[in-house]
């Protein structure tokens, strides 16, 4: 198992953050639609 470079770690962290934010946004929009 080879170690990741700094840029690879940054890209992985960024993509993970984007995925989490997108999931949260869709989750909240679904809640708003349900409460309406």
Secondary structure, DSSP 4 states (H G I P E B T S, - for coil): -PPPPHHHHHHHHHHHHHHHHHHHHHHHHHHHHHH-
